[in-house]
Amino acid sequence: MPNKESISVEFKTSFNEDVIETLVAFSNAKGGTVFVGVSDTGKVQGLTVGKETVQNWINEIRNKTNPQLLPDAEELIVENKTIISFFVQEYPIKPVATRGKYFKRTGNSNHLLSATEVANMHLQTVNSSWDYYPRPHKTINDISFEKVEKVMNIIKRRDENFQFENTHEFLAKNELLLENDKISNGCFLMFSKDENLYTTIQMGHFASEIVIKDDVVNSDDILTQIEEVMQFIKKHINKELIITDTQVENIQRWQYPLDALREIVLNMIIHRDYTASSNSIIKIFPDHILFFNPGALPDSITIEQLKANQYISAPRNRQIAKMAKETGLIERYGTGIRRMRSMFIDYGLEEPKYEMISGGLAVTAFGLKFEIESSDLVNMKKENQLINKEKGTEKGTEKGTEKGTEKGTEKITKNQQLIIENMLQEPSITIEELTLIVGITASKIKENISKLKAKGLIERVGADRGGYWCVQNK
């Protein structure tokens, strides 16, 4: 007998409804054994059983489960005491219920399934998915044929055997168009004529956890969303220019590997749980990006298996994933996450962090911590000159006009860069405001300001109250 409870082992001191619930949970997962007559700490307490006791318990299990479970029961003698074990295999057609409730084994406890989880479990069992089913109250009139033709042309360029005479035939053969001009859920999400709430992605650019600089809500069809989300990300992450003694070369290094970010976005959109009421969320911070998607991982995949690349892909939305593969958005099932993780490592970054929060999967990607050259402040100075003129001063225009880019060997930290950028945007900005934006203490802000002053990059004009900051070239 095992010495502790696990994903496939449960201890019960006596036979009761909890035993039946656990057997149901095991049958909806990978199977397991309930040992009756054992405390939850693994201490053998034993049972007193008669000739018909075990058979009566089996009959009760059968009568209180649907579909009916018939566990293998065995009487065991452990430490001179009698215990009973009940073993059930994973049930082929899921889910199994008891008294109208559905349970699934997660870790060493039973999880009560929601209506959505019950539906998804059944669809996976019959090798189907939610996106193949009809979209209520939507017909072929609710989709854009221009979008369908665009996808058809992409597939045609990739597959020389592509032979569909028109959009209707293409949609019907791919089970996107159903009887009586009804369309599937997948068809509606991929080709919807208008924006809809079901695909909404909230995107924000944050200076700190509480200071937001830009936010966008996107509710386009999911195929259009991919590029639009990437454009928003590229707009708000940093890139580094390589600077030499003689010229600025047209070489850029992004803060993150763009192909890897694209893989994360593709996974978000293609594998999202579109039956969930919450939206997908992307938050871009100075040094990391948080991607949140509603919907848990498939039952067969854990966070640990995901990190170790020990899993087999199980697309939540089979119809959408199939179309993404045919259009070349994904190369093959189950390799995107592996390649994405390798890209981060090859880029010199740590692997993204995965965690389950609020009923969904969160992925945090960590970026490069760039330092910028003082010569990069040339454009900042031009903007600052306009601000100074408006304030009636020519300070900052007398210095550095003879190419303050002068070989640009002085470097400043990312926090110092943020301080300078915000001083340019708001010359009268306060220490307290910078503390909130940069995300460090007031003493650290003052320390960085002192260093920038020492380098001749900023100057305080006027008193502490009523004055303002002037950004200069060295």
C-alpha positions, 0 to 999 in steps of 0.5 A: 500500500502506498504511504501517502495520497497522490494523483492516483491514491486516496485514503478514507477511514470509512466507506461514504459518498466521498469514496464515490466522488473520488472514484468518479474523479479518478475515472475522469482523469488517469484512474486510481485507487481508494483505500478504505480503512486508512486515515488521510495521514496513511495510518491503517485503522482497519474495518469490520466487514461482513460477507456482503459488505464489499458487494453492497458497496460495489452496487452502491457505487454502480447505482450512484454513478453515470455512466456506471462504474464497476471498480475492482475491489480487493480485501487487504490485510495490512498490519493485521487489520482489514482494509478494502481497495477500490480501483477504477481505470480512466473511463473511455467516454467522459465525463462520469458523474455522481448525483449530477456532479462531475469531479476530476482528480487534480494533484491529491484532491478532487476538483468539481468541474464547471459546466464549461469544463464538463463540455470540453472534457466530453468534446475531447473524448469524442475527438472534437472541439468547441470551435466545430460546433454551430455558432448560435444565431450566426449565419454566413451573412455574418462573415467577410468573404474578402477575409475568406478569399485572403486565407484561400489565396495564402493556402493556395500559394503554399499547397499546389494541390489546393482546388476549391472553386469558390468560398462556399465550397472551401468553407463547407469542406473545412466544416466552417459552413454547416447546414442551413447557412449556419457557421461554426464557432471557429468560422465566426471567430476567424472571418467575422465581418464586424468586431465582437466581444468574444475575441477581445484582447486588452493591451497596455503599456505600463511605466510601473504597476500603477502607471499606464502610458497607453492602452488599446482594446482589440476585438478584431477577428483572430487572424487579423489580431495576430499582426495587430497585437505584434504591432502594439508590442513592437511600438512599446518595447525598446530597441538598441542602435549600434553606435560606432566612432564614425557613424550610426549603423542601421543595426537594431537589436530588440529588447526581446526576440520578436519571433519568440514573442510572436509564438507566445501571441500565436499560442494565446490567440489560437489556444484561448478558451473562447467560452470563458467570460474574461478577456486575454490581457497583455501588459508591457512593462519596462523590463518584462511583458505579461501575457494572460489567457483565460482557460487552463492547460489541457488535462494531460499537460501540467506546468512542470511538463510544459517547462520540461518539454514533456508533453503531447500537443492537444489543441483546445480549438482544433478547427482554428489550429488546423487553419493556422497550420494550413496558412503557415501561422504554425509549422506543426502542432506542439513545437511552438513553445519548445522553439520559443523557449530556445529563442529566449535562451539563444538571445541571452535571456532567461526562459519565460515564467509560466503560472496558473492564475485566476483560471487562466495561464500567465506567461511572463517574458523578461527582456534585455536591460538596455543601456543607452549612449549619451549620443542618443539624447540628441533627439531628446535635446531638440524636443527639450529646446522647444520646451525651454523656449516656451518657458522663456529660456535658451538654456540647453541650446548653447551647449553641445551643438557641435555634435554632442554625439561625440563618440558616445562612450558615456552610458546610462542605466535603464532607470536613468533613461526613464528619468530623462524621458519623463523629464522631457515629457514633463520638465516640472515632474517631481521626485514623487511622480518619478518614484511611481513611474520608474518603480524605485524609491525616492532616495534611488531617484535622487541618487540617479539624478545626482549621477545624471547631473554629474555627467552633465546630462540634466540641469535643474533650472530654478528653485525646487518649487516652481523650477523645471528640469533641462536635459542637455547633451554632454 
